Amino acid sequence: MARKYEVIYILNPVIGDEAINATMERIQTLIESSATVEKVDVWGRRRLAYEINDQKEGHYVLIEFCAEPEFPKELERVLKITDHVLRYLVVRADD
């Protein structure tokens, strides 16, 4: 039974626009391979609440999707090992 989830992740803005777009596309392709994407909301560059790896800003992306309960763990595993991802959070969205 598919459930609704949200993932928000922050990319390091120092890597440049091309690398940011490539990383966003790679993550979205991974999600689309095992889930149904409902909404992609690119917030862009925003100031962080606190410094992460000496960075004061980050590039924020929010994706809403429907997937089987096993998929978020795989997504977290991939985000954890992906270069340039400063932080991420995957949550189940209740209706």
C-alpha positions in Angstrom: 0.0 0.0 0.0 1.6 3.3 -1.1 1.8 6.1 1.4 2.5 9.8 1.0 6.0 11.1 1.9 7.9 14.3 1.8 11.7 14.7 1.5 13.5 18.0 1.9 17.2 18.2 1.3 19.8 21.0 1.3 22.6 21.1 -1.2 25.9 22.9 -0.8 25.6 26.0 -3.0 29.4 26.3 -3.5 29.4 23.5 -6.1 27.7 25.7 -8.7 24.5 25.7 -10.6 25.4 22.9 -13.0 26.3 20.5 -10.2 23.2 21.5 -8.2 21.0 20.8 -11.2 22.7 17.5 -11.9 22.4 16.3 -8.2 18.7 17.4 -8.1 18.0 15.5 -11.3 19.8 12.4 -10.0 17.8 12.4 -6.8 14.5 13.0 -8.6 15.2 10.2 -11.0 15.9 7.8 -8.1 12.5 8.8 -6.5 10.7 8.4 -9.8 12.1 5.0 -10.3 10.3 3.6 -7.2 7.6 6.2 -6.4 5.1 8.6 -7.9 6.2 12.2 -7.7 3.3 14.5 -6.8 5.2 17.8 -6.5 8.7 19.2 -6.7 9.2 22.6 -5.1 12.7 24.2 -5.5 13.1 26.8 -2.8 16.5 27.9 -4.0 19.3 29.4 -2.0 18.3 30.3 1.5 20.2 31.2 4.7 20.7 28.3 7.1 19.6 28.6 10.7 23.1 27.6 11.7 26.4 26.8 9.9 26.8 23.4 8.4 30.3 22.5 7.2 31.2 26.2 7.4 28.3 27.0 5.0 25.9 29.8 5.9 23.5 29.2 2.9 22.0 26.1 1.2 20.0 25.2 -1.8 16.7 23.8 -0.6 14.5 21.3 -2.5 11.2 19.8 -1.3 9.6 16.7 -3.1 6.3 15.1 -2.3 5.8 11.6 -3.4 3.8 8.3 -2.9 5.8 5.1 -2.3 5.8 1.8 -0.6 6.9 1.8 3.0 10.3 0.3 2.2 11.5 3.0 -0.2 12.2 5.9 2.2 14.9 3.9 3.9 16.6 3.4 0.6 16.2 7.1 -0.2 17.8 8.1 3.1 20.7 5.7 2.4 21.4 7.3 -0.9 21.1 10.8 0.4 23.4 10.0 3.2 26.2 9.0 0.8 25.5 11.6 -1.9 28.2 14.3 -2.1 27.1 17.9 -1.6 23.9 17.0 0.4 24.3 19.0 3.7 21.1 17.8 5.4 18.0 15.8 4.5 14.7 14.8 6.1 12.2 12.2 4.9 8.8 12.2 6.7 5.5 10.5 6.2 2.8 13.1 5.2 -0.5 12.3 6.9 -3.7 13.4 5.2 
